[in-house]
Amino acid sequence: MTAKSAKRRPTPQSVRLPPTTQTAYLEVTFRHGRPLAAYYYLARLPADKSHRTEPAGHGILVDYRADGTPIGLEITAPTAVTLADINEVLQHLGHPPIGAEDFVPLGNAAR
């Protein structure tokens, strides 16, 4: 054993957590330059799948996991929905509201 290897400390074992989408984000789908649909992803695990979908009003559908946890908002009328509409649904679900900066893609789509 050399002096250098004698000073080496054992490396701590790390715990690997499952990957997750830590923050919510908005995705807008365009066709021929016009918004066709939008989806607001809530924090979730990559393997999460929608088990059921329920209407929430304002052209918004909520996707839920099998255990009842909401995982996203389907926005079926992206040019008609408002920031207030989305935040009303998020508040009802117990999620924080989104800010105007996160709504920019939809706001631009509505023009």
Backbone as CSV, one residue per row, in Angstrom:
resi,resn,N_x,N_y,N_z,CA_x,CA_y,CA_z,C_x,C_y,C_z
1,MET,0.851,-1.164,0.000,0.000,0.000,0.000,0.896,1.226,0.000
2,THR,0.602,2.145,-0.913,1.396,3.359,-0.997,0.806,4.414,-0.074
3,ALA,1.564,5.453,0.176,1.090,6.540,1.037,-0.128,7.219,0.412
4,LYS,-0.148,7.285,-0.896,-1.269,7.926,-1.565,-2.558,7.118,-1.393
5,SER,-2.496,5.814,-1.558,-3.704,4.995,-1.427,-4.156,4.875,0.017
6,ALA,-3.239,5.025,0.965,-3.611,4.950,2.375,-4.466,6.149,2.775
7,LYS,-4.313,7.267,2.099,-5.080,8.460,2.437,-6.449,8.502,1.753
8,ARG,-6.691,7.609,0.832,-7.940,7.615,0.100,-9.104,7.281,1.025
9,ARG,-10.118,8.085,0.969,-11.302,7.838,1.788,-12.334,7.082,0.964
10,PRO,-13.100,6.282,1.609,-14.148,5.581,0.851,-15.182,6.585,0.352
11,THR,-15.665,6.344,-0.837,-16.693,7.236,-1.373,-18.044,6.838,-0.802
12,PRO,-18.851,7.814,-0.445,-20.159,7.495,0.104,-21.060,6.886,-0.968
13,GLN,-21.921,6.008,-0.563,-22.884,5.411,-1.472,-24.014,6.402,-1.687
14,SER,-24.396,6.587,-2.906,-25.502,7.492,-3.171,-26.779,6.688,-3.392
15,VAL,-27.857,7.296,-3.038,-29.155,6.674,-3.248,-29.700,7.215,-4.552
16,ARG,-30.065,6.328,-5.430,-30.593,6.762,-6.720,-32.105,6.858,-6.626
17,LEU,-32.603,8.078,-6.786,-34.035,8.309,-6.771,-34.574,8.180,-8.183
18,PRO,-35.835,7.819,-8.318,-36.377,7.722,-9.668,-36.401,9.093,-10.335
19,PRO,-36.125,9.131,-11.627,-36.165,10.424,-12.304,-37.583,10.973,-12.289
20,THR,-37.705,12.268,-12.218,-39.014,12.892,-12.177,-38.979,14.219,-12.911
21,THR,-40.115,14.630,-13.381,-40.254,15.974,-13.896,-40.537,16.833,-12.687
22,GLN,-39.541,17.593,-12.250,-39.643,18.345,-11.005,-40.561,19.550,-11.130
23,THR,-40.607,20.141,-12.296,-41.408,21.338,-12.454,-42.423,21.125,-13.566
24,ALA,-43.516,21.806,-13.441,-44.539,21.737,-14.469,-44.087,22.546,-15.684
25,TYR,-44.584,22.172,-16.849,-44.253,22.934,-18.051,-45.369,22.798,-19.074
26,LEU,-45.413,23.748,-19.994,-46.449,23.820,-21.014,-45.883,23.414,-22.363
27,GLU,-46.656,22.614,-23.095,-46.283,22.204,-24.446,-47.441,22.552,-25.376
28,VAL,-47.153,23.262,-26.454,-48.179,23.646,-27.424,-47.864,22.973,-28.749
29,THR,-48.869,22.340,-29.362,-48.721,21.685,-30.657,-49.357,22.562,-31.732
30,PHE,-48.591,22.834,-32.774,-49.074,23.669,-33.879,-49.236,22.823,-35.128
31,ARG,-50.202,23.195,-35.959,-50.368,22.571,-37.268,-50.643,23.689,-38.263
32,HIS,-49.856,23.741,-39.303,-49.969,24.793,-40.312,-49.894,26.175,-39.669
33,GLY,-49.022,26.305,-38.661,-48.802,27.591,-38.011,-49.867,27.999,-37.002
34,ARG,-50.842,27.148,-36.770,-51.905,27.462,-35.816,-51.891,26.461,-34.665
35,PRO,-52.191,26.932,-33.451,-52.199,26.011,-32.309,-53.337,25.001,-32.429
36,LEU,-52.985,23.752,-32.288,-53.960,22.671,-32.398,-54.388,22.191,-31.019
37,ALA,-53.429,22.083,-30.107,-53.694,21.606,-28.752,-52.541,22.040,-27.858
38,ALA,-52.771,21.927,-26.562,-51.715,22.234,-25.594,-51.857,21.274,-24.426
39,TYR,-50.743,21.071,-23.732,-50.748,20.191,-22.559,-49.880,20.824,-21.486
40,TYR,-50.431,20.932,-20.287,-49.676,21.459,-19.152,-49.298,20.274,-18.267
41,TYR,-48.025,19.893,-18.315,-47.521,18.758,-17.548,-47.310,19.180,-16.096
42,LEU,-47.888,18.439,-15.171,-47.629,18.658,-13.752,-46.444,17.791,-13.350
43,ALA,-45.827,18.063,-12.194,-44.708,17.241,-11.724,-45.157,15.789,-11.667
44,ARG,-44.322,14.907,-12.174,-44.687,13.496,-12.280,-43.458,12.630,-12.498
45,LEU,-43.649,11.336,-12.392,-42.616,10.369,-12.740,-42.722,10.080,-14.234
46,PRO,-41.617,9.803,-14.903,-41.671,9.559,-16.349,-42.601,8.403,-16.735
47,ALA,-42.739,7.417,-15.877,-43.580,6.261,-16.197,-45.063,6.501,-15.918
48,ASP,-45.420,7.648,-15.341,-46.820,7.922,-15.041,-47.658,7.930,-16.319
49,LYS,-48.773,7.254,-16.256,-49.710,7.189,-17.376,-51.073,7.664,-16.908
50,SER,-51.834,8.200,-17.828,-53.183,8.645,-17.515,-54.093,7.428,-17.389
51,HIS,-54.763,7.345,-16.256,-55.703,6.257,-16.008,-57.126,6.699,-16.337
52,ARG,-57.405,7.980,-16.064,-58.719,8.532,-16.398,-58.580,10.014,-16.692
53,THR,-59.542,10.527,-17.419,-59.574,11.937,-17.799,-60.945,12.487,-17.463
54,GLU,-60.953,13.671,-16.840,-62.226,14.298,-16.474,-62.252,15.742,-16.967
55,PRO,-63.415,16.194,-17.448,-63.519,17.594,-17.866,-63.447,18.527,-16.666
56,ALA,-62.796,19.672,-16.871,-62.665,20.648,-15.793,-63.265,21.993,-16.200
57,GLY,-63.879,22.057,-17.364,-64.452,23.305,-17.847,-63.446,24.114,-18.634
58,HIS,-63.932,25.111,-19.346,-63.091,26.038,-20.112,-62.281,25.333,-21.203
59,GLY,-62.725,24.157,-21.676,-61.949,23.434,-22.683,-60.709,22.769,-22.119
60,ILE,-60.732,22.470,-20.814,-59.601,21.829,-20.134,-60.043,20.475,-19.599
61,LEU,-59.232,19.454,-19.858,-59.441,18.111,-19.320,-58.293,17.809,-18.370
62,VAL,-58.573,17.124,-17.261,-57.527,16.777,-16.297,-57.245,15.285,-16.406
63,ASP,-55.971,14.935,-16.581,-55.538,13.538,-16.595,-55.089,13.147,-15.190
64,TYR,-55.530,11.946,-14.760,-55.201,11.431,-13.428,-54.516,10.079,-13.538
65,ARG,-53.575,9.834,-12.610,-52.995,8.498,-12.451,-54.055,7.591,-11.844
66,ALA,-53.766,6.305,-11.775,-54.699,5.337,-11.191,-54.998,5.644,-9.730
67,ASP,-54.037,6.260,-9.022,-54.259,6.561,-7.600,-54.993,7.890,-7.378
68,GLY,-55.399,8.553,-8.468,-56.148,9.800,-8.354,-55.310,11.061,-8.375
69,THR,-54.002,10.937,-8.504,-53.125,12.104,-8.562,-53.196,12.731,-9.944
70,PRO,-53.469,14.050,-10.019,-53.486,14.689,-11.335,-52.074,14.785,-11.904
71,ILE,-51.939,14.500,-13.204,-50.617,14.534,-13.834,-50.528,15.544,-14.968
72,GLY,-51.661,16.092,-15.398,-51.585,17.073,-16.472,-52.940,17.610,-16.879
73,LEU,-52.880,18.723,-17.603,-54.080,19.368,-18.120,-54.037,19.339,-19.643
74,GLU,-55.043,18.736,-20.253,-55.192,18.785,-21.694,-55.966,20.055,-22.018
75,ILE,-55.417,20.882,-22.875,-56.057,22.136,-23.248,-56.521,21.967,-24.690
76,THR,-57.820,21.725,-24.837,-58.362,21.365,-26.149,-58.655,22.560,-27.039
77,ALA,-58.738,23.738,-26.460,-58.994,24.958,-27.231,-57.946,26.002,-26.856
78,PRO,-56.699,25.814,-27.319,-55.613,26.685,-26.851,-55.790,28.164,-27.197
79,THR,-56.567,28.485,-28.220,-56.751,29.896,-28.544,-57.858,30.537,-27.716
80,ALA,-58.648,29.734,-27.016,-59.764,30.264,-26.232,-59.502,30.282,-24.730
81,VAL,-58.592,29.450,-24.250,-58.342,29.350,-22.807,-57.530,30.561,-22.332
82,THR,-57.805,30.976,-21.107,-57.077,32.114,-20.531,-56.206,31.633,-19.374
83,LEU,-55.304,32.496,-18.977,-54.470,32.209,-17.810,-55.349,31.992,-16.581
84,ALA,-56.386,32.800,-16.438,-57.309,32.661,-15.304,-58.022,31.309,-15.332
85,ASP,-58.381,30.819,-16.530,-59.032,29.508,-16.647,-58.121,28.398,-16.131
86,ILE,-56.864,28.430,-16.567,-55.906,27.401,-16.148,-55.661,27.485,-14.644
87,ASN,-55.460,28.686,-14.139,-55.189,28.841,-12.704,-56.381,28.448,-11.846
88,GLU,-57.585,28.631,-12.339,-58.772,28.189,-11.601,-58.762,26.666,-11.441
89,VAL,-58.433,25.961,-12.511,-58.362,24.497,-12.460,-57.227,24.062,-11.541
90,LEU,-56.057,24.687,-11.671,-54.919,24.332,-10.817,-55.247,24.560,-9.341
91,GLN,-55.913,25.658,-9.030,-56.294,25.939,-7.642,-57.228,24.853,-7.124
92,HIS,-58.195,24.454,-7.938,-59.132,23.393,-7.549,-58.394,22.073,-7.275
93,LEU,-57.311,21.829,-8.013,-56.523,20.600,-7.837,-55.502,20.703,-6.705
94,GLY,-55.355,21.909,-6.132,-54.379,22.102,-5.058,-52.972,22.356,-5.553
95,HIS,-52.845,22.815,-6.793,-51.537,23.115,-7.368,-51.332,24.621,-7.426
96,PRO,-50.081,25.063,-7.413,-49.819,26.509,-7.490,-50.199,27.052,-8.871
97,PRO,-50.556,28.320,-8.924,-50.897,28.915,-10.215,-49.661,29.083,-11.087
98,ILE,-49.896,29.203,-12.378,-48.786,29.500,-13.276,-48.740,31.009,-13.484
99,GLY,-47.562,31.497,-13.774,-47.378,32.921,-13.997,-47.549,33.277,-15.454
100,ALA,-47.654,34.556,-15.713,-47.833,35.049,-17.078,-46.687,34.605,-17.987
101,GLU,-45.466,34.514,-17.442,-44.317,34.116,-18.270,-44.453,32.684,-18.768
102,ASP,-45.108,31.813,-17.998,-45.321,30.431,-18.432,-46.468,30.323,-19.429
103,PHE,-47.325,31.328,-19.458,-48.485,31.332,-20.337,-48.173,31.934,-21.707
104,VAL,-47.005,32.519,-21.865,-46.648,33.214,-23.098,-46.915,32.382,-24.354
105,PRO,-46.522,31.105,-24.418,-46.801,30.349,-25.654,-48.283,30.303,-26.004
106,LEU,-49.138,30.160,-25.019,-50.579,30.143,-25.295,-51.096,31.541,-25.597
107,GLY,-50.587,32.506,-24.910,-50.996,33.889,-25.163,-50.659,34.292,-26.594
108,ASN,-49.478,33.885,-27.054,-49.075,34.168,-28.431,-49.914,33.373,-29.418
109,ALA,-50.305,32.160,-29.030,-51.103,31.316,-29.911,-52.495,31.904,-30.110
110,ALA,-52.988,32.598,-29.111,-54.335,33.157,-29.188,-54.408,34.358,-30.128
111,ARG,-53.272,34.905,-30.502,-53.270,36.106,-31.379,-53.410,35.752,-32.824
